[in-house]
């Protein structure tokens, strides 16, 4: 499948799931409260599809613009209501019921995250161990003395089992502290402590804050031995065979398979001379990598050859962590809470200027990560879905008019005053909220564009 279509489908599935769950939260609590629901829509604008179901003939619609959705309820502020249905109007409900209906959307997204994490923690997902590669020169990791092959045992005293867990703890530490201490063990079973400066990486350029620290995953040296050759590929046409060891390209020695891949990728449609070792004899093969365009729009070379499995013990680099029914639920609740608190702290830091607004991501970046996580498998994709679901919930709970949090703020004021806010105040709030939301979207799209078009 075309990579663009794959990424688009992954993004559409993720976005659709989050919108449906969010709006179902509003819908179900509205029905519980006795409010009549007129329309349940995934997407805004002119409906492309409308179907009516149920005793109330509720409209279920798909809108023209898919970035969102809404539940339209019977409300006297939006039109005339028949006398026999006034008791089912949203505006006639108690403040408590109205707050419950509004809060149900974000809470449904948080519940979705809990359920996804719960399932993943019970089933178990194979993940990378937190084994560190040689750090980027002159980076915070390099200054901390991190060495190639060290495995992280603890961060700030917290035990670490997987690479994703390590990333998460580093991100949390980056928001709250200027330094963090890693307890690591090397191949000689020697335990050391590495103190990393986090402050220097906060506002540095780059999409990945962990990469800004100079931290890289350990990549074992794999011998450049061909394991298989695709049919009708440049490798097959050049005479390359399974079992051939690549010893040089254009007279330059090749030490590992990654060295060989790098040369091929950087030589699209460029004739190359391969020196291979076959059955104890050296042979020279002429090959021209086929030019393709990768997901970032860059021209790269491919020859259709795969590396031979060297029989390396996977347990040294991968681990599967599983939990029982109740422990998995507890861990899922903790994970969702931690992610929520982290999101709030990130937003607060950006508002106060302690963190750069470059950290705001828009739909293009989300689509990119949705596609990348889907390529890695169901587990990573579901983890990303849970993460975005939490972010969506926290965003909607912000006290900004237009968002669910803004409506909750209105109802809280109504509880305190004993009566609704004047219409003119609410109208002004809606305009201010819409302006803030448009500014936020503009920042997100701008950041997406600068990531796509560096410089």
Residue pairs with C-beta under 8 A, 6 or more apart in sequence:
3 294
3 295
3 371
6 371
6 374
6 375
7 295
7 367
7 368
7 370
7 371
7 374
8 367
8 371
10 367
10 370
10 371
10 373
10 374
10 381
11 363
11 366
11 367
11 370
11 371
12 66
14 366
14 370
14 381
14 384
14 385
14 388
15 66
15 67
15 363
15 366
16 42
16 66
17 112
17 385
18 109
18 112
18 385
18 388
18 389
18 392
19 42
19 43
19 66
19 68
19 69
20 42
20 69
21 108
21 109
21 112
21 389
22 69
22 105
22 106
22 108
22 109
22 392
22 396
23 40
23 41
23 42
23 69
23 70
23 71
23 105
24 108
25 104
25 105
25 106
25 107
25 108
25 109
25 111
26 71
26 101
26 102
26 104
26 105
26 108
27 37
27 40
27 71
28 104
29 100
29 101
29 104
30 37
30 71
30 73
30 90
30 101
30 104
31 37
33 93
33 97
33 100
33 101
34 87
34 88
34 93
35 73
35 74
35 88
35 89
35 90
35 93
35 97
35 101
36 56
36 73
36 74
36 85
36 88
36 89
37 56
37 58
37 71
37 72
37 73
37 74
38 56
38 58
38 59
38 72
38 73
38 74
39 58
39 59
39 60
39 61
39 70
39 71
39 72
40 58
40 59
40 60
40 61
40 69
40 71
41 47
41 59
41 60
41 61
41 62
41 63
41 69
41 70
41 71
41 72
42 61
42 62
42 63
42 66
42 69
43 61
43 62
43 63
43 64
43 65
43 66
43 67
43 68
43 69
44 63
44 64
44 65
44 67
44 68
44 69
44 70
45 63
45 64
45 65
46 63
46 64
47 59
47 61
47 62
47 63
47 64
48 61
48 62
48 63
48 64
49 61
49 62
50 59
50 60
50 61
51 59
51 60
51 61
52 58
52 59
52 60
53 60
63 69
67 363
72 78
73 89
73 90
73 101
74 81
74 85
74 88
74 89
74 90
75 81
75 89
75 90
75 91
76 86
76 89
76 91
76 92
77 91
81 89
86 92
90 98
90 101
93 101
95 411
95 414
95 415
98 411
99 408
99 411
99 412
102 404
102 407
102 408
102 411
103 397
103 404
103 408
105 396
105 404
106 392
106 393
106 394
106 396
106 397
106 404
106 405
107 393
109 389
109 390
109 392
109 393
109 396
110 336
110 340
110 389
110 390
110 393
112 385
112 386
112 389
113 332
113 335
113 336
113 339
113 386
113 387
113 389
113 390
113 393
114 329
114 332
114 333
114 336
115 332
116 332
116 382
116 383
116 385
116 386
116 389
117 331
117 332
117 335
117 336
117 383
117 386
118 328
118 329
118 332
119 382
120 379
120 382
120 383
121 321
121 322
121 323
121 327
121 328
121 331
121 332
122 322
122 323
122 324
122 325
122 328
123 322
124 320
124 321
124 322
124 323
125 320
125 321
125 379
125 380
125 383
126 318
126 319
126 320
126 379
127 162
127 163
127 164
127 318
127 319
127 320
127 321
128 162
128 163
128 164
128 217
128 317
128 318
128 319
129 151
129 161
129 162
129 163
129 316
129 317
129 318
129 319
130 151
130 152
130 160
130 161
130 162
130 163
130 165
130 166
131 149
131 150
131 151
131 152
131 163
131 217
131 218
131 316
131 317
132 141
132 146
132 147
132 148
132 149
132 150
132 151
132 152
132 184
132 215
132 216
132 217
132 218
133 148
133 149
133 216
133 217
133 218
133 219
134 147
134 148
134 216
135 141
135 142
135 144
135 146
135 214
135 215
135 216
136 142
136 211
136 214
136 216
137 214
138 214
139 212
139 213
139 214
139 215
140 196
140 197
140 198
140 200
140 201
140 213
140 214
141 194
141 196
141 213
141 214
141 215
141 216
142 214
143 197
144 182
144 194
144 195
144 196
144 197
145 192
145 194
146 182
146 184
146 194
146 196
146 215
147 186
148 218
149 186
149 187
149 218
150 184
150 185
150 186
150 192
150 194
151 184
151 185
151 186
152 160
152 166
152 182
152 183
152 184
153 159
153 160
153 183
153 184
153 185
153 191
154 160
154 182
154 183
155 166
155 169
155 170
155 173
155 180
155 181
155 182
155 183
156 169
156 173
156 180
156 181
158 169
160 166
160 169
161 319
161 321
162 319
162 321
163 217
164 383
167 210
168 338
169 180
170 180
170 198
170 209
170 210
170 213
170 215
171 209
171 210
171 342
172 338
172 342
173 180
173 198
174 180
174 198
174 201
174 202
174 209
175 342
175 345
175 346
175 349
175 355
176 345
177 198
178 197
178 198
178 199
179 195
179 196
179 197
179 198
179 199
180 195
180 196
180 198
181 193
181 194
181 195
181 196
182 193
182 194
182 195
182 196
183 191
183 192
183 193
184 191
184 192
184 193
184 194
185 191
185 192
186 192
196 213
198 213
201 209
201 212
201 213
202 209
202 354
202 355
202 356
203 355
203 356
203 358
204 212
205 212
206 212
207 365
207 451
209 359
218 317
219 258
220 312
220 317
221 255
221 256
221 258
222 256
222 257
222 258
222 307
222 310
222 312
223 245
223 256
223 257
223 308
223 310
224 245
224 246
224 247
224 254
224 255
224 256
224 257
224 259
224 260
224 307
225 243
225 244
225 245
225 246
225 257
225 307
225 308
225 310
226 235
226 240
226 241
226 242
226 243
226 244
226 245
226 246
226 305
226 306
226 307
226 308
227 242
227 306
227 307
227 308
227 309
228 242
228 305
228 306
228 308
229 235
229 236
229 240
229 241
229 242
229 304
229 305
229 306
230 236
230 304
230 305
230 306
233 290
233 303
233 304
233 305
234 287
234 288
234 289
234 290
234 302
234 303
234 304
235 287
235 303
235 304
235 305
236 304
237 287
238 274
238 285
238 286
238 287
238 303
239 285
240 274
240 276
240 285
240 287
240 303
240 305
241 278
242 308
243 278
243 308
244 276
244 277
244 278
245 276
245 277
245 278
246 254
246 257
246 260
246 274
246 275
246 276
247 253
247 254
247 275
247 276
247 277
247 282
248 254
248 274
248 275
249 260
249 263
249 272
249 273
249 274
249 275
250 272
250 273
251 273
251 275
252 263
254 260
254 263
257 307
263 272
264 272
264 289
264 301
264 302
264 303
265 300
265 301
265 302
266 300
266 301
267 289
267 301
268 289
268 290
268 291
268 292
268 299
268 300
268 301
269 288
269 289
269 290
269 291
269 301
270 288
270 289
270 301
271 286
271 287
271 288
272 286
272 287
272 288
272 289
273 284
273 285
273 286
274 284
274 285
274 286
274 287
275 282
275 283
275 284
276 282
276 283
276 284
276 285
277 283
287 303
289 301
289 302
289 303
290 301
290 302
290 303
290 304
291 299
291 300
291 301
292 299
292 300
292 301
292 302
293 299
293 300
294 300
295 368
295 371
323 331
336 386
336 390
339 386
339 387
339 390
340 390
340 393
340 394
343 390
343 391
343 394
344 394
346 355
346 359
347 394
347 398
349 355
350 356
350 357
350 359
350 360
357 443
357 447
358 447
358 450
360 440
360 443
360 444
360 447
361 444
361 447
361 448
362 441
362 444
362 445
362 447
362 448
363 444
363 445
363 448
364 445
364 448
364 449
364 451
364 452
365 447
365 448
365 451
366 388
369 384
370 381
370 384
373 380
373 381
373 383
373 384
374 380
374 381
395 403
396 403
396 404
396 405
397 403
397 404
397 405
397 408
398 405
398 406
399 405
399 406
399 408
399 409
400 406
400 433
400 436
400 437
401 407
401 409
401 410
401 426
401 429
401 430
401 432
401 433
401 434
402 430
402 433
402 434
402 437
403 433
403 437
406 429
406 433
410 420
410 421
410 426
410 429
413 421
414 420
414 421
